[in-house]
Amino acid sequence: MNTVPASLTPYAAKELLTFINSTPAKRSVLLLGPPGIGKSVLVKEAAAEIAGASGRILVEYKRQRFEGISLEEVYNRPDRYFVFVDLRLTETEPVDLMGRPITVSVAGRKQLVYHPPQWAVLLNEVPGILFLDELTNVQRPDVLAAAYKLIQDKAAGFTAFHPDVHVVTAGNSPEESSLANLLPAPLLNRVYRIAVEPPRVHQWIRWMSVNSRKCDEKVFAYLLRFPDDFCRVPREGETLEGYPTPRSYTFLAQDLVKAVEAGLDGSAIRTLCLAALGSEVGEKVFAFWQNPVPSYEEMLDDPAMFNRLGIDERYIAVVVIGQGLTSGVRAVAEKCRPAADIPRARALVRPQALSAVDLLETVAGQSKEYLSLLWFIIANRLDAPWNAALYLELCAHSDVVMDVYSAVGDLLR
């Protein structure tokens, strides 16, 4: 009998979390999975989607303040807001979770009561999500006991949360972190335990193309070429070397662009790759990143040139093609005033699309996955309506491109 629980990608876990939030009970959730795979991100994204669906404004509580919104405004108009509170339990004291005891006098009698934390007062009055991160890594029994009360009772001390507050926790298993502890069985019996696995490479690339518009797409190409290098959590649980996870690839993809803009030499960029991903994978990424390939214009003039490249060079060449194609579209978009709708944008980008069709069909003849990579680069580099206009024009002039792009959605599930 298979006793291993089913695990979900972050995207699927977010869907399930959103559903649980929609139920009247809003049962507490524990997300368990390797470090760096997006558990914290999925909770924050779920909070944003829940707030949007309810017509409320998402506000993130950060050290007794909100960005651009005063606490007084939130207290005065609780019907307008949805609060996201993110507490890293390894950085808290019991008083941070339960409140500070103070002495008051009632009818001449001195009494001890809890003065609640500010975030708890907010969650008493405003719907939201309380996210308790690193639950399994807490080493202090008093902090754990306070966290258990938040999870089980949905209250900080004697300050109960609003009925529409959802408590979500996250942590790693002992196999994934040497600091992680097992949890009491009665606690697990009071939460939905959801195992979370790393996202698929295509899902991560799509997320990056939407959420991190300035990133090095050669990292996308590398992961499509070597998907087994996407997430490698050390078996020992303790290390002094970086290792590849979706989080470390996110950092590297963002910082490589800045490194090139800053004029860093090859030695510094190599060190950056090793620092993010560890020596083995970092060396591979740097070697891949350096591969020289023809320019976009050269490949437009001689599409068969693509066929003569090695497999690693082909992935890099697709990045170059995507950069060249979208650069031409962006030049058109910058001259377009007022902003175009999709039909007008299609007409304007038609020359760029037509000039690229022969090359793209040559690329697809080697592997349709290359056009999937191009799809993500277009999404990363072009805003609406220009990205949609380019997709539509490419599909209108090539059945090969249309077949590939109609299947891209399946890759993201």
C-alpha positions in Angstrom: 0.0 0.0 0.0 1.3 3.4 -1.0 1.5 5.6 2.1 3.1 8.6 0.5 0.6 11.5 0.3 -0.2 13.0 -3.0 1.6 16.3 -3.6 0.6 19.3 -5.6 2.5 21.9 -7.6 2.4 25.4 -6.1 -0.2 26.4 -8.7 -2.5 23.5 -7.8 -1.9 24.1 -4.1 -3.0 27.7 -4.5 -6.2 26.6 -6.2 -7.0 24.2 -3.3 -6.1 26.9 -0.7 -8.4 29.3 -2.4 -11.2 26.8 -2.3 -10.7 26.1 1.4 -10.8 29.8 2.1 -14.2 30.0 0.3 -15.7 27.5 2.7 -17.5 28.8 5.9 -15.1 27.0 8.3 -11.9 28.2 6.6 -10.0 25.4 8.2 -6.3 26.0 8.9 -3.8 24.7 6.4 -0.3 23.4 6.7 1.8 23.5 3.5 4.8 21.1 3.7 7.5 20.9 1.0 11.1 21.5 0.2 12.6 25.0 0.7 12.6 27.5 -2.2 9.8 26.0 -4.2 7.3 28.9 -3.8 5.1 28.0 -0.8 5.3 31.6 0.6 4.6 33.1 -2.9 1.6 30.9 -3.5 0.0 32.0 -0.2 0.5 35.7 -0.9 -0.8 35.2 -4.5 -3.9 33.4 -3.1 -4.4 36.4 -0.7 -4.3 38.8 -3.6 -6.8 36.7 -5.6 -9.2 36.3 -2.7 -9.1 40.0 -2.0 -9.8 40.8 -5.6 -12.6 38.3 -5.9 -14.3 39.9 -2.9 -13.9 43.4 -4.1 -11.5 44.3 -1.3 -8.1 46.0 -1.4 -5.2 43.8 -0.3 -2.9 45.4 2.3 0.2 43.7 3.6 1.1 44.3 7.2 4.7 45.2 7.5 6.2 46.1 10.8 3.3 48.2 12.0 2.6 49.9 8.7 1.0 49.6 5.3 2.5 51.0 2.1 0.5 54.0 1.0 -2.4 53.3 3.4 -2.7 54.4 7.0 -3.7 52.1 9.8 -6.5 54.6 10.7 -7.9 54.2 7.2 -8.0 50.4 7.5 -9.7 50.6 11.0 -12.2 53.2 9.8 -13.2 51.2 6.6 -12.7 47.5 7.4 -15.2 46.6 4.7 -12.8 47.9 2.0 -9.7 45.9 3.0 -8.2 42.4 3.2 -5.1 42.1 5.4 -2.2 39.7 4.7 0.0 39.2 7.8 3.2 37.2 7.3 5.0 36.1 10.5 8.2 34.1 10.4 7.9 32.0 13.5 11.7 31.5 13.9 12.0 35.2 14.5 9.2 35.6 17.0 8.8 35.6 20.8 5.7 34.3 22.5 4.6 37.9 23.2 4.7 38.6 19.5 2.0 36.0 19.0 -0.1 36.1 22.1 0.3 39.7 23.3 1.9 41.2 26.3 0.4 40.8 29.8 -0.4 44.1 31.5 -2.1 45.0 34.8 -5.4 46.9 34.8 -7.7 48.0 37.6 -11.4 47.2 37.4 -13.7 48.2 40.2 -10.7 48.6 42.4 -9.4 45.1 41.6 -6.1 44.7 40.0 -6.1 42.2 37.1 -3.7 40.8 34.6 -4.9 40.9 30.9 -3.2 40.5 27.6 -2.6 43.5 25.5 -2.9 42.1 21.9 -0.3 42.7 19.1 -1.3 45.2 16.5 -1.7 42.6 13.8 -4.1 40.6 15.9 -6.3 43.7 16.5 -6.4 44.2 12.7 -7.3 40.6 12.1 -10.0 40.9 14.8 -11.7 43.6 12.7 -10.7 42.9 9.1 -10.8 39.7 6.9 -7.5 38.4 5.8 -4.9 35.6 5.9 -2.5 35.0 8.8 0.6 33.2 7.3 2.8 31.5 9.8 6.0 30.5 8.0 8.7 28.0 9.1 6.4 26.2 11.6 8.5 23.0 11.6 11.8 24.9 12.1 10.8 26.5 15.4 13.0 25.2 18.2 11.4 26.9 21.2 8.5 25.0 22.9 7.0 28.3 24.1 6.8 29.8 20.6 5.4 26.5 19.3 2.7 26.5 22.0 1.7 30.1 21.1 1.6 29.2 17.3 -0.6 26.1 18.0 -3.1 28.4 19.7 -3.2 30.7 16.7 -3.8 27.6 14.4 -6.3 25.8 16.5 -8.3 28.6 18.2 -7.8 31.3 15.6 -7.1 33.8 18.4 -4.1 35.6 19.8 -4.5 35.4 23.5 -8.1 36.4 24.1 -8.4 38.4 20.9 -10.4 36.2 18.4 -9.9 36.7 14.7 -12.6 37.9 12.3 -14.7 35.0 11.0 -13.2 35.5 7.5 -9.6 35.2 8.7 -7.8 32.1 7.3 -4.7 30.7 9.1 -2.1 29.2 6.8 1.2 27.7 7.9 4.2 26.3 6.0 7.3 24.3 6.8 9.8 21.7 5.7 10.0 18.0 6.6 13.0 16.6 8.6 14.2 15.0 5.3 14.4 18.5 3.7 15.8 20.5 6.6 18.0 19.5 9.5 16.2 22.0 11.7 12.7 20.7 11.0 10.8 18.9 13.7 7.8 16.5 13.6 4.6 18.1 14.8 2.1 16.8 17.4 -0.5 14.4 16.0 -3.4 16.3 17.6 -2.3 19.5 15.8 -2.1 17.7 12.4 -5.6 16.3 13.1 -6.9 19.9 13.2 -5.4 21.2 9.9 -5.4 20.3 6.2 -1.9 19.0 5.6 -1.0 19.7 1.9 2.2 18.4 0.5 3.7 20.8 -2.1 6.2 19.8 -4.7 8.4 22.1 -6.9 6.6 23.7 -9.9 7.2 22.2 -13.3 9.8 24.1 -15.3 7.2 25.5 -17.8 5.0 26.7 -14.9 8.0 28.5 -13.3 9.0 30.1 -16.6 5.5 31.3 -17.2 5.3 32.7 -13.7 8.6 34.5 -14.3 7.5 35.9 -17.6 4.5 37.5 -16.0 6.0 38.5 -12.6 9.6 39.4 -13.3 9.7 41.3 -16.6 13.4 42.0 -16.5 15.2 38.6 -16.3 17.8 36.7 -18.3 15.9 34.3 -20.6 19.0 32.2 -21.1 18.1 30.8 -17.7 14.8 29.7 -19.1 16.6 28.1 -22.0 18.9 26.2 -19.7 16.1 24.7 -17.6 14.2 23.6 -20.7 17.5 21.9 -21.8 18.3 20.4 -18.4 15.0 20.2 -16.4 16.6 17.7 -13.9 18.7 20.6 -12.6 15.6 22.6 -11.5 15.4 21.6 -7.9 18.1 19.7 -6.0 17.7 19.9 -2.2 20.8 18.6 -0.5 20.2 15.1 1.1 22.3 16.0 4.1 20.1 18.9 5.2 23.1 21.0 6.0 25.5 22.6 3.6 27.8 25.6 3.0 27.1 25.6 -0.7 24.3 27.0 -2.8 21.9 24.6 -4.5 19.4 24.9 -7.3 15.7 25.6 -6.4 13.0 27.7 -8.1 13.9 30.5 -5.7 17.7 30.4 -6.5 16.9 30.4 -10.2 14.6 33.4 -9.7 17.4 35.3 -8.0 19.9 34.4 -10.7 17.7 35.2 -13.6 16.9 38.6 -12.2 20.5 39.4 -11.2 22.2 38.3 -14.3 20.5 41.1 -16.2 21.8 43.6 -13.7 25.3 42.0 -13.8 25.5 42.5 -17.5 24.2 46.0 -17.3 26.8 46.8 -14.6 29.6 45.5 -16.9 30.7 42.6 -14.7 33.3 40.4 -16.4 33.0 36.7 -17.0 34.7 35.7 -13.8 32.3 37.7 -11.7 29.3 36.3 -13.6 30.6 32.8 -13.1 30.9 33.4 -9.4 27.4 34.7 -9.3 26.1 31.4 -11.0 28.1 29.3 -8.5 26.9 31.3 -5.6 23.2 30.9 -6.6 23.3 27.2 -7.7 26.3 25.5 -6.2 29.5 24.5 -8.0 28.1 21.6 -10.2 25.0 23.2 -11.6 26.5 26.7 -11.5 29.4 25.7 -13.7 26.9 24.2 -16.2 24.7 27.2 -16.3 27.7 29.6 -16.8 29.1 27.4 -19.6 25.7 27.3 -21.3 25.2 31.0 -20.8 28.4 31.8 -22.6 27.6 29.9 -25.8 28.1 32.1 -28.9 25.4 32.0 -31.5 24.6 34.0 -34.7 22.7 37.2 -34.5 18.9 37.4 -35.2 19.5 39.2 -38.5 22.0 36.5 -39.6 19.4 33.7 -38.9 16.7 35.7 -40.6 18.8 35.8 -43.7 19.8 32.1 -43.5 17.2 30.1 -41.5 19.1 26.9 -42.2 21.9 28.3 -40.1 19.9 27.2 -37.0 20.1 23.6 -38.1 23.9 23.7 -38.1 24.1 24.7 -34.4 24.7 22.2 -31.6 21.8 21.5 -29.2 22.9 23.9 -26.5 23.5 26.6 -29.0 20.0 26.1 -30.4 18.4 26.9 -27.0 20.5 30.1 -26.8 19.7 30.9 -30.4 16.0 30.8 -29.6 16.6 33.4 -26.9 18.4 35.6 -29.5 15.5 35.1 -31.9 13.0 36.1 -29.2 15.0 39.2 -28.2 15.3 40.3 -31.8 11.7 39.7 -32.8 10.3 41.5 -29.7 12.8 44.3 -30.1 11.2 45.1 -33.5 7.7 45.0 -32.1 8.6 47.2 -29.2 10.1 49.8 -31.6 6.7 49.8 -33.3 4.8 50.0 -30.1 6.9 53.0 -28.8 5.8 55.0 -31.9 2.2 54.1 -31.6 0.2 57.0 -30.1 -2.5 56.7 -28.9 -2.3 53.1 -27.7 -3.4 50.5 -30.1 -6.1 47.9 -29.8 -5.4 44.3 -30.9 -6.6 44.7 -34.5 -4.5 47.8 -35.1 -1.6 46.2 -33.3 -1.8 43.1 -35.4 -1.6 45.2 -38.6 1.4 47.1 -37.2 3.4 44.0 -36.2 2.5 42.0 -39.4 5.8 42.8 -41.1 7.9 41.6 -38.1 5.8 38.4 -37.9 6.0 37.7 -41.7 9.8 38.1 -41.7 10.2 35.6 -38.9 7.9 32.8 -40.2 10.5 30.9 -42.2 13.0 31.0 -39.4 10.4 29.9 -36.8 9.3 27.0 -38.9 12.9 25.9 -39.3 13.3 26.1 -35.5 10.1 24.0 -35.0 11.5 21.5 -37.4 14.2 20.7 -34.9 11.9 20.7 -31.8 8.6 22.3 -31.1 9.8 22.9 -27.5 12.0 25.7 -29.0 8.8 27.6 -29.9 7.5 27.1 -26.4 10.6 28.9 -25.1 9.9 31.6 -27.6 6.3 31.9 -26.4 7.6 32.7 -22.8 10.1 35.2 -24.1 7.4 37.1 -26.0 5.3 37.1 -22.8 8.2 38.3 -20.8 9.2 41.2 -23.2 5.9 42.5 -24.5 2.9 44.1 -22.8 -0.7 43.8 -24.0 -1.9 44.2 -26.7 1.4 43.7 -28.4 2.1 40.2 -27.1 -1.4 39.0 -28.2 -1.1 40.7 -31.5 2.3 39.0 -32.3 1.0 35.6 -31.2 -2.1 36.0 -33.5 -0.1 37.2 -36.5 2.5 34.4 -36.2 -0.3 31.8 -35.9 -2.2 33.4 -38.8 0.7 32.9 -41.2 2.0 29.6 -40.0 0.1 26.4 -39.1 3.2 25.0 -37.5 3.4 27.9 -35.1 -0.3 27.7 -34.4 -0.1 24.0 -33.5 2.7 24.7 -31.0 1.1 27.7 -29.4 -2.3 26.0 -29.1 -0.6 23.3 -27.0 1.4 25.6 -24.7 -1.5 25.9 -22.2 -1.3 22.2 -21.6 2.3 22.5 -20.5 1.3 24.9 -17.7 -1.1 22.5 -15.9 
